[in-house]
Amino acid sequence: MNCPVCSGRAIGKVGVGQFYCWDCCVEFATQTDKVVIYDLAEDGSLVAWDDPALEDVTLQVGEGDLSCVVME
């Protein structure tokens, strides 16, 4: 299995149909017809990428490094 964000193979299983990518630090869940990607908030909760709370978040890629940055 590869990460849907970075295509990395450093994937760990955290629950039934839930996985964590150690390369880009996102959690994702597989459903019958789609994959839902989550960011881990500072308090440990999961925030879906299509969540309106993430409107100001962009993905930046540079030098083989993938990170999320909040744009203010």
C-alpha atoms as an extended CHARMM CRD file, in Angstrom:
* protein
*
        72  EXT
         1         1  MET       CA              0.0000000000        0.0000000000        0.0000000000  PROA      1               0.0000000000
         2         2  ASN       CA              1.1950000000        3.4950000000       -0.8370000000  PROA      2               0.0000000000
         3         3  CYS       CA              0.2640000000        6.8140000000        0.7520000000  PROA      3               0.0000000000
         4         4  PRO       CA             -2.3360000000        8.7170000000       -1.3190000000  PROA      4               0.0000000000
         5         5  VAL       CA             -0.5070000000       12.0060000000       -0.5850000000  PROA      5               0.0000000000
         6         6  CYS       CA              3.2120000000       11.3160000000       -1.0670000000  PROA      6               0.0000000000
         7         7  SER       CA              3.1540000000        7.7750000000       -2.5290000000  PROA      7               0.0000000000
         8         8  GLY       CA              5.4710000000        6.6730000000        0.2800000000  PROA      8               0.0000000000
         9         9  ARG       CA              5.4720000000        3.1030000000        1.5590000000  PROA      9               0.0000000000
        10        10  ALA       CA              6.1070000000        3.8350000000        5.2590000000  PROA      10              0.0000000000
        11        11  ILE       CA              2.4910000000        3.0690000000        6.1900000000  PROA      11              0.0000000000
        12        12  GLY       CA              1.2810000000        1.8420000000        9.5650000000  PROA      12              0.0000000000
        13        13  LYS       CA             -2.1520000000        0.4980000000       10.4210000000  PROA      13              0.0000000000
        14        14  VAL       CA             -3.8820000000        2.3710000000       13.2560000000  PROA      14              0.0000000000
        15        15  GLY       CA             -7.3510000000        0.8210000000       13.0610000000  PROA      15              0.0000000000
        16        16  VAL       CA             -9.7600000000       -1.0440000000       10.8260000000  PROA      16              0.0000000000
        17        17  GLY       CA             -9.3360000000        0.6470000000        7.4500000000  PROA      17              0.0000000000
        18        18  GLN       CA             -7.2300000000        3.4570000000        9.0010000000  PROA      18              0.0000000000
        19        19  PHE       CA             -3.5700000000        4.0400000000        8.2240000000  PROA      19              0.0000000000
        20        20  TYR       CA             -0.7680000000        6.5070000000        9.0800000000  PROA      20              0.0000000000
        21        21  CYS       CA              1.9970000000        7.6520000000        6.7450000000  PROA      21              0.0000000000
        22        22  TRP       CA              5.3030000000        8.1720000000        8.5320000000  PROA      22              0.0000000000
        23        23  ASP       CA              6.7450000000       10.0110000000        5.5200000000  PROA      23              0.0000000000
        24        24  CYS       CA              4.2390000000       12.8940000000        5.3340000000  PROA      24              0.0000000000
        25        25  CYS       CA              2.5540000000       12.5280000000        8.7590000000  PROA      25              0.0000000000
        26        26  VAL       CA             -1.0630000000       12.1870000000        7.6490000000  PROA      26              0.0000000000
        27        27  GLU       CA             -3.6720000000        9.6500000000        8.5800000000  PROA      27              0.0000000000
        28        28  PHE       CA             -6.0460000000        8.2570000000        5.9900000000  PROA      28              0.0000000000
        29        29  ALA       CA             -9.0400000000        5.9860000000        5.9880000000  PROA      29              0.0000000000
        30        30  THR       CA            -10.1030000000        3.7700000000        3.1380000000  PROA      30              0.0000000000
        31        31  GLN       CA            -13.7830000000        3.5300000000        2.3630000000  PROA      31              0.0000000000
        32        32  THR       CA            -15.5510000000        1.5550000000       -0.3440000000  PROA      32              0.0000000000
        33        33  ASP       CA            -15.2410000000        4.2030000000       -3.0560000000  PROA      33              0.0000000000
        34        34  LYS       CA            -12.8170000000        6.8230000000       -1.6810000000  PROA      34              0.0000000000
        35        35  VAL       CA             -9.9400000000        7.6460000000        0.6360000000  PROA      35              0.0000000000
        36        36  VAL       CA            -10.3630000000       10.3160000000        3.3200000000  PROA      36              0.0000000000
        37        37  ILE       CA             -7.1540000000       12.1020000000        4.3890000000  PROA      37              0.0000000000
        38        38  TYR       CA             -6.7680000000       13.6080000000        7.8620000000  PROA      38              0.0000000000
        39        39  ASP       CA             -4.3030000000       15.9410000000        9.5290000000  PROA      39              0.0000000000
        40        40  LEU       CA             -3.4770000000       15.4260000000       13.1730000000  PROA      40              0.0000000000
        41        41  ALA       CA             -4.3000000000       18.5380000000       15.2040000000  PROA      41              0.0000000000
        42        42  GLU       CA             -2.1340000000       19.6310000000       18.1340000000  PROA      42              0.0000000000
        43        43  ASP       CA             -4.6760000000       18.1830000000       20.5780000000  PROA      43              0.0000000000
        44        44  GLY       CA             -4.5210000000       14.7910000000       18.8290000000  PROA      44              0.0000000000
        45        45  SER       CA             -7.8650000000       15.0510000000       17.0550000000  PROA      45              0.0000000000
        46        46  LEU       CA             -8.2590000000       14.3180000000       13.3570000000  PROA      46              0.0000000000
        47        47  VAL       CA             -9.2060000000       17.0550000000       10.8970000000  PROA      47              0.0000000000
        48        48  ALA       CA            -10.3290000000       15.9770000000        7.4200000000  PROA      48              0.0000000000
        49        49  TRP       CA             -8.5620000000       17.6990000000        4.5220000000  PROA      49              0.0000000000
        50        50  ASP       CA            -11.8720000000       18.6970000000        2.9440000000  PROA      50              0.0000000000
        51        51  ASP       CA            -12.9060000000       20.3060000000        6.2490000000  PROA      51              0.0000000000
        52        52  PRO       CA            -13.6530000000       24.0720000000        5.9560000000  PROA      52              0.0000000000
        53        53  ALA       CA            -11.2870000000       24.6300000000        8.9020000000  PROA      53              0.0000000000
        54        54  LEU       CA             -8.4230000000       23.8030000000        6.5200000000  PROA      54              0.0000000000
        55        55  GLU       CA             -9.2640000000       26.4080000000        3.8570000000  PROA      55              0.0000000000
        56        56  ASP       CA             -6.0860000000       28.3610000000        4.6310000000  PROA      56              0.0000000000
        57        57  VAL       CA             -3.7810000000       25.3370000000        4.6230000000  PROA      57              0.0000000000
        58        58  THR       CA             -1.5620000000       24.6570000000        1.6420000000  PROA      58              0.0000000000
        59        59  LEU       CA              0.7240000000       21.7740000000        0.8600000000  PROA      59              0.0000000000
        60        60  GLN       CA              4.3420000000       22.6790000000        0.2040000000  PROA      60              0.0000000000
        61        61  VAL       CA              6.8620000000       20.3380000000       -1.3520000000  PROA      61              0.0000000000
        62        62  GLY       CA             10.5440000000       21.0780000000       -1.4100000000  PROA      62              0.0000000000
        63        63  GLU       CA             13.7650000000       19.0720000000       -1.4000000000  PROA      63              0.0000000000
        64        64  GLY       CA             11.8980000000       15.7810000000       -0.9640000000  PROA      64              0.0000000000
        65        65  ASP       CA             10.0950000000       17.1740000000        2.0740000000  PROA      65              0.0000000000
        66        66  LEU       CA              6.3150000000       17.3450000000        2.3110000000  PROA      66              0.0000000000
        67        67  SER       CA              4.7330000000       19.6050000000        4.8960000000  PROA      67              0.0000000000
        68        68  CYS       CA              1.5180000000       21.4600000000        5.6320000000  PROA      68              0.0000000000
        69        69  VAL       CA              1.7230000000       25.1700000000        6.2630000000  PROA      69              0.0000000000
        70        70  VAL       CA             -1.0440000000       27.3960000000        7.6160000000  PROA      70              0.0000000000
        71        71  MET       CA             -1.2830000000       30.5740000000        5.5670000000  PROA      71              0.0000000000
        72        72  GLU       CA             -2.2070000000       33.6070000000        7.6540000000  PROA      72              0.0000000000
